[in-house]
Amino acid sequence: MTHTKCYLKDYPRPQLVRTDWVNLNGDWRFAFGDERTAKQVFAGDLPRVIRVPFSYETAMSGIGDETPHHVVWYARTIAGKKGRRAILHFEGADYDTQVFVNGKQVGCHRGAYSRFSFDVTEALTKAENTLVVRCEDNDHPVQVRGKQRWEDKNFGCWYVQTTGIWKTVWMEYVDETYLTQLKITPDLSDYSVRFDVSVSTPAPDVQVSFDISFRGKFVCSARVSAAEIDNSVRVRLDSTNLTYQAEIWSVENPALYDVDITVWKGERAVDRVGSYFGLRDFTAKEGKLLCNNVPFYARLLLDQGYWAQSGITPPDEEALVRDIELCKKMGFNGVRKHQKVEDERFLYYADVMGFVVWCELPSNHWASDDASCEITREWLSIVRQNYNHPSVVTWVIFNESWGVRNIRTSAVQSNLATGLYYLTKSIDPMRPVISNDGWVHAESDILTLHHYEQDGEKLFEHYRDRKCLTEGSVGNSQMLPYAEGYAYRGQPIVFSEFGGTAYVRDEANGWGYGNGVKTDEEFLARFGSLIDAIRKMDISGFCYTQVTDVEQEVNGLLHADRSPKVPLDEIAKRVLR
């Protein structure tokens, strides 16, 4: 595996890299809100120690208590740097977060899955400064939850809740003038790339330069004035005199360009940032998925991104690499990240290793005006955050009508799904968007179906007539594929959930779809029959449920510890045949 030029191990934001940073993960002081008052916390009375970024519910946090506590407190010391601004970043904290430095509130954020940041420079008044974080979570299904339970015990396919900080916390140090936003848009049609940038203090003497290289060889450069709030520049990546030709990213050839970005104030370089991009195109057109204008057959796995000891937080960077390697060894070319926005380092490795990702909004589970606002705010942040990754090829807004259970007949709910579809398109017109994966679609670029029939022949017979794919009831759910006022218009079709066969060699508690199997032979026969049934259909791909067992759900191809249930090459034979 070849890393990008800007890669730094454990750096949490791989698309915008600075070298002047500090990782704040590790041991923090900690308290439950029902054990300590705010006054006690600010006086330094936090009796526990927690290992950030793991939530207190997990073993790796050092606490491992699954009891719901709606308020949690964290504290540690942080340091400033003379002559530099200090930006404090949270990759993810669930749900309402308030941040204090030396007793002064420096910011707040609402949401569970998107990154947020605060400039804490003015609050840093001493060599060692006290950082206090308060997170409040609740069990109401109106908030964006994903697979987190809202009852005291696990049920169905909902698992232990995640409370508080669950992704990396870090600081970086910057000049008064620095790059604040970077949007990279490749255009395969004319072998170009567009950079949209913002800086902290735009002025006539501020410019941003871009030096593009490929595998160590210089390609081209560009420069744009930062006199305005928003600025953009387009750069051709090929050459009219054929001294070089554009390199195209694909699963087979994950070619990535490196970009060195410099912010200039007059003649002085005040900020240096490393980034990268892939030149590729992914569209849903004329009934097919196309990657770089070539039909693309999606061989995806449903991936919930859980680990037995750390919940939804990856135990380390190596675990992310291993998951992709295991999926590729089984013959799959991507994942649908289900009900979770994964650590951005996963997307980096997907970029580097040639692996596609469907990025999905974790659902709320109750419709209301407040829920609509919560969803919209969080989703647009996620789209902007992950926009630059070439591996992200599809956006998924809702799953199985969760949070919009009356979408088929409710104009309010179908309008929400369609509105989010168009809002997503306003930011990113170059990727397909799915409004409601698996069940009742509103406006949508792909028609997706979920069906957990365990007999391959019966599955194929159900959809033998193409009208059953586009107009009939959707498998086990008996849902129609479209809401009132919407209809199939020739979109590509993907079976985005099927299989889910329970495979346990003993009588351990847990569930999967259908009658469980007990031997390798039984499992491989059933798996093969389901894959064969899907392959015979005139569709653009599939997504098998799922990568690993997750808590009570024992229908993974791998155990929760990532050990294979059956030989990986036997899985690959059936996926690829």
Residue pairs with C-beta under 8 A, 6 or more apart in sequence:
1 321
1 352
1 353
2 215
2 352
3 352
4 14
4 256
4 258
4 274
4 276
4 348
4 352
5 213
5 216
5 258
5 260
5 274
5 276
6 14
6 17
6 258
6 274
6 275
6 276
7 14
7 17
7 348
8 17
8 19
9 317
10 23
10 168
10 317
10 345
11 17
11 21
11 345
12 89
12 91
12 167
12 168
12 170
12 343
12 344
12 345
13 89
13 91
13 115
13 344
14 344
14 345
14 347
14 348
15 182
15 184
15 275
15 276
15 344
15 348
15 388
15 389
16 179
16 182
16 273
16 274
16 275
17 273
17 274
17 275
18 172
18 174
18 271
18 272
18 273
18 274
19 272
20 81
20 84
20 172
20 173
20 174
21 170
21 171
21 172
21 173
22 170
22 171
22 172
23 168
23 170
24 52
24 76
24 78
24 168
24 169
24 170
24 171
25 51
25 52
25 53
25 168
25 169
25 170
26 51
26 52
27 49
27 50
27 51
27 52
27 62
27 76
28 49
28 50
28 51
28 52
28 74
28 75
28 76
29 44
29 46
29 48
29 49
29 50
29 74
29 75
29 76
30 46
30 48
30 49
30 50
30 56
30 63
30 72
30 73
30 74
30 75
31 40
31 41
31 45
31 46
31 47
31 48
31 72
31 73
32 48
32 56
32 69
32 71
32 72
32 73
33 69
33 70
33 71
33 72
33 73
33 134
33 136
34 69
34 70
34 71
35 47
36 45
36 46
36 47
36 73
38 134
41 73
41 75
41 132
41 134
42 100
42 103
42 132
44 75
44 130
46 73
46 74
46 75
48 63
49 62
50 56
50 61
50 62
50 63
50 74
51 60
51 61
51 62
52 74
52 165
52 169
53 91
53 92
53 165
53 166
53 167
53 168
53 169
53 313
54 60
54 61
54 62
54 166
54 310
54 311
54 313
55 61
55 94
55 162
55 163
55 164
55 165
55 166
55 311
55 313
56 63
56 64
56 65
56 69
56 72
56 163
56 164
57 63
57 64
57 65
57 66
57 160
57 161
57 162
57 163
57 311
58 64
58 309
58 310
58 311
58 313
59 309
59 310
60 309
60 310
60 313
60 315
66 160
68 139
68 152
68 161
68 163
69 163
70 136
70 137
70 138
70 139
70 163
71 134
71 135
71 136
71 137
72 134
72 135
72 137
72 163
72 164
73 132
73 133
73 134
73 135
74 131
74 132
74 133
74 134
74 135
74 164
74 165
75 130
75 131
75 132
75 133
76 130
76 131
77 128
77 129
77 130
77 131
78 86
78 88
78 101
78 120
78 124
78 128
78 129
78 131
78 171
79 124
79 127
79 128
79 129
80 86
80 121
80 124
80 129
81 173
84 173
84 174
84 175
85 119
85 121
85 173
85 174
85 175
85 176
85 178
86 119
86 120
86 121
86 124
86 171
86 172
86 173
87 117
87 118
87 119
87 120
87 171
87 172
87 173
87 174
88 99
88 106
88 117
88 118
88 119
88 120
88 131
88 169
88 170
88 171
89 115
89 116
89 117
89 168
89 169
89 170
89 171
89 172
90 97
90 99
90 109
90 115
90 116
90 117
90 165
90 167
90 169
91 115
91 167
91 168
91 169
91 170
91 343
91 344
92 112
92 113
92 114
92 115
92 165
92 166
92 167
92 341
93 109
93 112
93 116
93 133
93 135
93 164
93 165
93 166
93 167
94 112
94 113
94 135
94 137
94 148
94 162
94 163
94 164
94 166
95 110
95 111
95 112
95 135
95 136
95 137
95 138
95 143
96 108
96 109
96 110
96 135
96 136
96 137
97 108
97 109
97 110
97 116
97 133
97 134
97 135
98 105
98 107
98 108
98 133
98 134
98 135
99 105
99 106
99 107
99 108
99 118
99 120
99 131
99 132
99 133
99 134
100 106
100 131
100 132
100 133
100 134
101 120
101 123
101 124
101 129
101 130
101 131
101 132
102 123
102 124
102 125
102 126
102 129
102 130
103 130
103 132
104 123
106 118
106 119
106 120
106 123
107 116
107 118
109 116
110 374
110 377
111 144
111 374
111 377
111 378
111 381
112 143
112 144
112 145
112 146
112 162
112 362
112 378
113 144
113 146
113 340
113 341
113 362
113 378
113 382
114 341
114 378
114 381
114 382
114 385
115 167
115 344
115 381
115 385
123 129
133 164
133 165
135 163
135 164
135 165
137 161
137 163
137 164
139 149
139 150
139 151
139 161
140 150
140 366
141 150
141 364
141 365
141 366
141 403
142 364
142 365
142 366
142 368
142 370
142 371
142 374
143 364
143 371
143 374
144 361
144 362
144 363
144 364
144 374
144 375
144 378
145 362
145 363
145 364
145 365
146 339
146 340
146 362
146 363
147 157
147 158
147 159
147 304
147 338
147 339
147 340
147 362
147 550
148 158
148 159
148 160
148 161
148 162
149 155
149 158
149 159
149 160
149 161
150 158
150 161
150 365
151 158
154 160
154 551
154 552
157 553
159 306
159 550
159 551
159 552
160 311
160 551
162 311
162 312
162 313
166 311
166 312
166 313
167 313
167 343
168 343
174 200
174 271
175 263
175 265
175 270
175 271
176 200
176 201
176 270
177 199
177 200
177 201
177 203
177 206
177 263
177 265
177 270
177 271
178 199
178 200
178 263
178 270
178 271
179 197
179 198
179 199
179 200
179 208
179 261
179 263
179 271
179 273
180 198
180 199
180 200
181 196
181 197
181 198
182 195
182 196
182 197
182 261
182 273
182 275
182 388
183 195
183 196
183 197
183 384
183 387
183 388
184 193
184 194
184 195
184 196
184 259
184 275
184 277
184 387
184 388
185 193
185 194
185 196
185 430
186 192
186 193
186 194
186 277
186 278
186 279
186 280
186 281
186 390
187 193
187 194
187 234
188 248
188 279
188 280
188 281
188 292
188 293
189 281
190 236
191 236
191 237
191 238
191 246
191 279
192 234
192 235
192 236
192 237
193 212
193 234
193 235
193 237
193 257
193 277
193 279
194 232
194 233
194 234
194 235
195 208
195 210
195 222
195 224
195 232
195 233
195 234
195 235
195 259
196 230
196 231
196 232
197 208
197 224
197 226
197 230
197 231
197 232
197 261
198 226
198 229
198 230
198 231
199 206
199 208
199 226
199 263
202 226
202 227
202 228
202 229
202 231
203 226
203 227
203 265
204 225
204 227
205 265
205 266
206 225
206 226
206 227
206 263
206 264
206 265
207 223
207 224
207 225
207 226
207 263
207 264
208 223
208 224
208 226
208 231
208 261
208 262
208 263
208 264
209 221
209 222
209 223
209 261
209 262
209 264
210 221
210 222
210 223
210 224
210 233
210 235
210 259
210 260
210 261
211 218
211 221
211 259
211 260
211 261
211 262
212 218
212 219
212 220
212 221
212 222
212 235
212 237
212 257
212 258
212 259
213 219
213 257
213 258
213 259
213 260
214 244
214 247
214 255
214 257
214 258
217 244
219 237
219 244
219 257
220 235
220 236
220 237
221 235
222 233
222 235
223 233
224 231
224 232
224 233
225 231
226 263
237 246
237 247
237 257
237 279
238 244
238 245
238 246
239 245
246 279
247 255
247 257
247 279
248 255
248 279
248 280
248 292
249 255
249 256
249 278
249 279
249 280
249 351
249 354
249 390
250 280
250 291
250 292
250 354
251 291
251 333
251 334
251 354
251 355
251 356
252 354
253 354
254 278
254 351
254 352
254 353
254 354
254 390
255 278
255 279
256 276
256 277
256 278
256 351
256 352
256 390
257 276
257 277
257 278
257 279
258 274
258 275
258 276
259 274
259 275
259 276
259 277
260 272
260 273
260 274
261 272
261 273
261 274
261 275
262 269
262 271
262 272
262 273
263 269
263 270
263 271
263 272
263 273
264 270
275 388
276 351
277 388
277 390
278 351
278 390
278 391
279 390
280 291
280 292
280 390
281 290
281 291
281 292
281 293
281 430
282 289
282 290
282 291
282 292
282 296
282 356
282 393
282 394
282 430
282 431
282 432
283 289
283 290
283 430
283 432
284 290
284 432
284 445
284 446
284 491
284 492
286 490
287 490
287 491
287 492
287 493
287 540
288 295
288 296
288 492
288 540
289 295
289 296
289 297
289 298
289 432
289 446
289 492
289 494
289 540
289 541
290 296
291 393
295 540
296 540
296 541
297 540
297 541
298 333
298 334
298 356
298 494
298 540
298 541
298 542
298 543
299 331
299 332
299 333
299 334
299 541
299 542
299 575
299 576
300 332
300 333
300 334
300 335
300 336
300 356
300 358
300 496
300 541
300 542
300 543
300 544
301 327
301 330
301 332
301 334
301 335
301 336
301 543
301 544
301 546
301 547
301 557
302 335
302 336
302 338
302 497
302 543
302 544
302 545
302 546
302 547
303 323
303 327
303 335
303 336
303 337
303 338
303 546
303 547
304 338
304 339
304 340
304 546
304 547
304 548
304 550
305 312
305 314
305 323
305 337
305 338
305 340
305 342
305 346
306 312
306 548
306 550
306 551
306 560
307 313
307 314
307 315
307 319
307 560
308 560
308 561
309 315
312 340
313 343
314 320
314 343
314 345
314 346
317 345
320 342
320 343
320 345
320 346
320 349
321 349
321 353
322 562
323 346
323 547
323 562
324 346
324 349
324 350
324 353
324 355
325 353
326 547
326 558
326 562
326 564
326 568
327 334
327 335
327 355
327 547
328 353
328 355
329 568
329 569
329 572
330 557
330 568
330 571
330 572
330 575
331 571
331 572
331 573
331 574
331 575
331 576
332 544
332 575
333 355
333 356
334 350
334 355
334 356
334 357
334 358
334 391
334 393
335 355
335 356
335 357
335 358
335 547
336 357
336 358
336 360
336 396
336 437
336 496
336 543
337 346
337 357
337 358
337 359
337 360
338 360
338 399
338 546
339 360
339 362
339 363
339 399
340 360
340 362
341 359
341 360
341 361
341 362
341 382
341 385
341 386
342 357
344 385
344 386
344 389
346 357
347 357
347 386
347 389
347 391
347 392
348 389
349 355
350 356
350 357
350 389
350 391
350 392
351 389
351 390
351 391
355 391
356 391
356 392
356 393
357 389
357 391
357 392
357 393
358 392
358 393
358 394
358 395
358 396
358 434
358 496
358 543
359 382
359 383
359 386
359 392
359 394
359 395
359 396
360 395
360 396
360 397
360 399
360 437
361 375
361 378
361 379
361 382
361 396
361 397
361 398
363 398
363 399
363 402
363 403
364 371
364 374
364 375
364 402
364 403
365 402
365 403
366 403
367 403
367 404
367 405
367 406
367 410
367 412
367 413
371 403
372 416
375 403
375 416
375 420
376 420
376 423
379 397
379 420
379 423
379 424
380 423
380 424
380 427
383 395
383 424
383 427
383 428
384 427
386 392
387 427
387 428
392 431
393 431
393 432
394 431
394 432
394 433
394 434
394 446
395 424
395 428
395 431
395 432
395 433
395 434
396 433
396 434
396 437
397 417
397 420
397 421
397 424
397 433
397 434
397 435
397 436
398 404
398 407
398 417
398 435
398 436
398 437
399 436
399 437
399 438
400 436
400 437
400 438
400 439
400 450
400 477
401 407
401 436
401 439
401 440
401 479
404 410
404 413
404 414
404 416
404 417
404 436
405 413
406 413
407 413
407 414
407 417
407 436
407 440
407 442
407 483
408 414
408 440
408 479
408 480
408 483
408 484
409 483
409 484
411 484
411 485
414 442
414 483
414 484
414 485
414 486
415 442
417 435
417 436
417 441
417 442
417 443
417 483
418 435
418 442
418 443
420 435
421 433
421 435
421 442
421 443
421 444
422 443
424 433
425 433
432 445
432 446
433 444
433 445
434 441
434 444
434 445
434 446
434 448
434 496
435 441
435 442
435 443
435 444
436 442
436 444
437 448
437 450
437 496
437 497
438 448
438 449
438 450
438 474
438 477
438 496
438 497
439 450
439 474
439 477
439 479
439 481
440 479
440 480
440 481
440 482
440 483
441 447
441 448
441 481
441 482
441 483
441 486
442 482
442 483
442 486
443 486
444 491
445 491
445 492
446 491
446 492
446 493
446 494
446 540
447 469
447 470
447 481
447 488
447 491
447 492
447 493
447 494
448 493
448 494
448 495
448 496
449 469
449 474
449 475
449 481
449 493
449 494
449 495
449 496
449 497
450 474
450 475
450 476
450 477
450 495
450 496
450 497
450 498
451 459
451 462
451 463
451 474
451 475
451 476
451 495
451 497
451 498
452 475
452 476
452 497
452 498
452 499
452 500
452 513
452 514
452 545
453 459
453 462
453 475
453 476
453 498
454 501
454 513
454 514
454 515
454 526
454 530
455 529
456 526
456 528
456 529
456 530
456 531
456 532
456 533
457 529
457 533
459 498
459 530
459 533
459 534
460 533
460 536
460 537
462 468
462 475
463 469
463 472
463 537
465 472
466 538
469 481
469 493
469 537
469 539
470 481
470 488
470 493
471 480
471 481
471 488
472 480
472 481
473 479
473 480
474 480
474 481
481 488
482 488
492 539
492 540
493 537
493 538
493 539
493 540
494 539
494 540
494 541
494 542
494 543
495 534
495 537
495 539
495 541
495 542
495 543
496 542
496 543
497 543
497 545
498 530
498 534
498 542
498 543
498 544
498 545
499 513
499 527
499 530
499 544
499 545
499 555
500 512
500 513
500 514
500 544
500 545
500 546
500 555
501 512
501 513
501 514
501 516
501 517
501 523
501 526
501 527
501 530
501 555
502 510
502 511
502 512
502 513
502 514
502 515
502 516
502 517
502 554
502 555
503 512
503 516
503 517
503 518
503 523
503 554
503 555
503 565
503 566
504 510
504 516
504 518
504 554
505 518
505 519
508 554
509 552
510 549
510 552
510 553
510 554
511 552
511 553
511 554
511 555
512 553
512 554
512 555
513 545
513 555
514 526
516 554
517 523
517 526
520 565
520 566
520 567
520 570
523 565
523 566
524 566
524 570
524 571
524 574
527 571
527 574
528 574
530 544
531 542
531 544
531 574
531 575
531 577
532 574
534 542
544 557
545 555
546 553
546 555
546 556
546 557
547 556
547 557
547 558
548 556
548 557
548 558
548 559
548 560
548 562
549 555
549 556
549 558
549 559
549 560
550 556
550 560
551 560
556 565
557 564
557 565
557 566
557 571
558 564
558 565
559 565
